[in-house]
Amino acid sequence: MKKVSSISERLHELLTYFGIRQIDVARKTNLDKAMLNMYFSGKRIPKTQNISKISTAFGVDISWLMGYDVPMFSKESVKSDVYYEYISSLNDKKVQILLEYYEKCTVKEREQLLMYAQFLSNAGNKKEG
């Protein structure tokens, strides 16, 4: 595995991906806000147990969070996600295929995919109205 980012950069990617703020990370992980701020600014590197708390809270791969060149979500973390389990239970093969494609995407590709889906949704709403 090759390290391609700092933990600080990955934490910022996490915020962008989930559309949240540092305070949301603090609430979800029960980590101190001041300590998290130092992690985000790169002034401190989190202890392994704190990296694990963040990884678990958001279902991201711990190696990704540490800056390694791996997918943001491992199959294990995605498959343990309640939403993924709900979608899988729908027995809709097309949705399951779409999720498999999504799992293989990089963070940037996922953002583009979500923007395209939003575009299609908005285009459909304009036709109906």
VOPAGU-2260 file (C-alpha; in pm, 1 decimal, decimal comma):
REM VOPAGU-2260
SITE   aa  ch    i         X         Y         Z
SITE  MET   A    0       0,0       0,0       0,0
SITE  LYS   A    1     119,7     344,4     -87,1
SITE  LYS   A    2      47,3     647,9     128,3
SITE  VAL   A    3    -102,0     923,3     -87,1
SITE  SER   A    4    -263,1    1163,8     162,5
SITE  SER   A    5    -229,5    1284,9     517,3
SITE  ILE   A    6    -485,4    1202,4     783,2
SITE  SER   A    7    -573,2    1571,6     789,4
SITE  GLU   A    8    -653,2    1567,0     415,9
SITE  ARG   A    9    -861,7    1252,6     454,4
SITE  LEU   A   10   -1056,1    1406,3     742,3
SITE  HIS   A   11   -1141,9    1700,4     517,8
SITE  GLU   A   12   -1249,5    1457,8     243,1
SITE  LEU   A   13   -1472,2    1289,1     501,1
SITE  LEU   A   14   -1642,6    1621,1     578,6
SITE  THR   A   15   -1698,8    1691,9     210,4
SITE  TYR   A   16   -1823,7    1343,4     131,1
SITE  PHE   A   17   -2079,0    1334,7     413,4
SITE  GLY   A   18   -2161,8    1706,9     399,0
SITE  ILE   A   19   -2084,7    1753,7     767,9
SITE  ARG   A   20   -1875,6    1976,3     995,8
SITE  GLN   A   21   -1608,0    1904,5    1253,0
SITE  ILE   A   22   -1864,4    1937,5    1532,6
SITE  ASP   A   23   -2062,8    1652,6    1373,5
SITE  VAL   A   24   -1753,7    1431,2    1384,1
SITE  ALA   A   25   -1702,8    1524,0    1750,1
SITE  ARG   A   26   -2062,1    1436,1    1836,6
SITE  LYS   A   27   -2062,5    1107,8    1648,2
SITE  THR   A   28   -1727,2     989,3    1789,3
SITE  ASN   A   29   -1734,4    1150,1    2136,1
SITE  LEU   A   30   -1388,8    1293,8    2066,4
SITE  ASP   A   31   -1285,8    1630,3    2206,7
SITE  LYS   A   32   -1356,4    1920,8    1965,3
SITE  ALA   A   33   -1020,6    2088,5    2032,4
SITE  MET   A   34    -834,1    1762,8    1972,1
SITE  LEU   A   35   -1026,5    1703,1    1649,3
SITE  ASN   A   36    -940,3    2054,6    1537,0
SITE  MET   A   37    -570,8    1970,5    1577,5
SITE  TYR   A   38    -622,5    1652,7    1372,0
SITE  PHE   A   39    -796,0    1849,7    1097,5
SITE  SER   A   40    -525,8    2116,5    1092,6
SITE  GLY   A   41    -249,9    1855,9    1085,6
SITE  LYS   A   42     -97,1    1979,2    1411,5
SITE  ARG   A   43    -147,5    1637,7    1572,7
SITE  ILE   A   44    -175,9    1285,5    1444,6
SITE  PRO   A   45    -457,6    1089,5    1609,2
SITE  LYS   A   46    -385,1     783,0    1818,9
SITE  THR   A   47    -481,9     455,6    1657,2
SITE  GLN   A   48    -787,2     418,8    1883,8
SITE  ASN   A   49    -916,8     760,7    1774,1
SITE  ILE   A   50    -860,2     680,8    1406,4
SITE  SER   A   51   -1055,4     361,7    1468,5
SITE  LYS   A   52   -1341,4     555,0    1634,3
SITE  ILE   A   53   -1371,0     786,3    1333,6
SITE  SER   A   54   -1343,2     499,0    1086,6
SITE  THR   A   55   -1612,7     299,6    1266,2
SITE  ALA   A   56   -1845,8     596,3    1315,1
SITE  PHE   A   57   -1850,6     675,9     943,2
SITE  GLY   A   58   -1798,0     327,7     802,0
SITE  VAL   A   59   -1481,3     421,6     614,4
SITE  ASP   A   60   -1179,7     198,0     569,0
SITE  ILE   A   61    -923,0     268,3     841,4
SITE  SER   A   62    -634,5     242,8     591,5
SITE  TRP   A   63    -805,3     500,6     369,8
SITE  LEU   A   64    -846,4     732,3     667,9
SITE  MET   A   65    -476,4     695,1     743,2
SITE  GLY   A   66    -399,0     818,6     391,1
SITE  TYR   A   67    -330,0     496,3     203,6
SITE  ASP   A   68    -427,3     436,4    -157,9
SITE  VAL   A   69    -729,3     214,7     -91,1
SITE  PRO   A   70   -1101,9     270,6    -151,7
SITE  MET   A   71   -1279,5     491,8     101,4
SITE  PHE   A   72   -1520,2     210,7     173,9
SITE  SER   A   73   -1409,9    -149,0     193,4
SITE  LYS   A   74   -1666,2    -409,8      97,3
SITE  GLU   A   75   -1687,1    -505,1     464,6
SITE  SER   A   76   -1763,6    -150,7     579,6
SITE  VAL   A   77   -2015,3     -92,0     302,5
SITE  LYS   A   78   -2187,6    -425,2     356,7
SITE  SER   A   79   -2216,4    -360,7     729,3
SITE  ASP   A   80   -2388,0     -29,6     663,4
SITE  VAL   A   81   -2758,1     -31,9     751,1
SITE  TYR   A   82   -2850,0     156,8     434,8
SITE  TYR   A   83   -2666,0     -92,9     214,8
SITE  GLU   A   84   -2845,2    -378,6     388,4
SITE  TYR   A   85   -3178,4    -204,4     331,4
SITE  ILE   A   86   -3107,4    -149,4     -39,1
SITE  SER   A   87   -2989,7    -509,0     -77,8
SITE  SER   A   88   -3312,9    -631,5      79,7
SITE  LEU   A   89   -3518,4    -461,6    -191,5
SITE  ASN   A   90   -3437,6    -747,9    -430,2
SITE  ASP   A   91   -3393,3    -494,6    -709,8
SITE  LYS   A   92   -3107,1    -625,9    -922,8
SITE  LYS   A   93   -3050,7    -288,7   -1094,3
SITE  VAL   A   94   -3004,9    -111,6    -759,4
SITE  GLN   A   95   -2761,4    -379,5    -646,3
SITE  ILE   A   96   -2561,5    -344,4    -969,2
SITE  LEU   A   97   -2555,6      32,3    -924,8
SITE  LEU   A   98   -2422,0     -11,3    -570,9
SITE  GLU   A   99   -2150,5    -244,3    -697,6
SITE  TYR   A  100   -2040,3      21,7    -947,9
SITE  TYR   A  101   -2052,1     285,1    -676,8
SITE  GLU   A  102   -1829,7      74,0    -447,7
SITE  LYS   A  103   -1560,0      63,1    -716,4
SITE  CYS   A  104   -1556,2     441,1    -769,0
SITE  THR   A  105   -1302,1     680,4    -626,4
SITE  VAL   A  106   -1425,0     962,5    -402,1
SITE  LYS   A  107   -1412,4    1204,4    -696,8
SITE  GLU   A  108   -1604,3     963,5    -920,3
SITE  ARG   A  109   -1866,2     917,9    -648,2
SITE  GLU   A  110   -1912,1    1294,4    -622,4
SITE  GLN   A  111   -1958,5    1312,9   -1000,7
SITE  LEU   A  112   -2202,6    1021,9    -992,1
SITE  LEU   A  113   -2408,2    1189,7    -718,6
SITE  MET   A  114   -2410,4    1521,1    -908,0
SITE  TYR   A  115   -2530,0    1338,9   -1220,7
SITE  ALA   A  116   -2803,3    1161,7   -1023,6
SITE  GLN   A  117   -2913,6    1496,2    -880,0
SITE  PHE   A  118   -2914,4    1644,6   -1231,2
SITE  LEU   A  119   -3131,0    1359,6   -1359,1
SITE  SER   A  120   -3365,7    1394,9   -1062,6
SITE  ASN   A  121   -3403,6    1769,6   -1120,8
SITE  ALA   A  122   -3459,2    1714,9   -1493,9
SITE  GLY   A  123   -3734,3    1463,8   -1414,2
SITE  ASN   A  124   -3900,1    1708,4   -1174,0
SITE  LYS   A  125   -3906,0    1980,0   -1441,5
SITE  LYS   A  126   -4083,2    1747,1   -1686,4
SITE  GLU   A  127   -4351,0    1663,7   -1430,7
SITE  GLY   A  128   -4415,4    2026,6   -1332,1
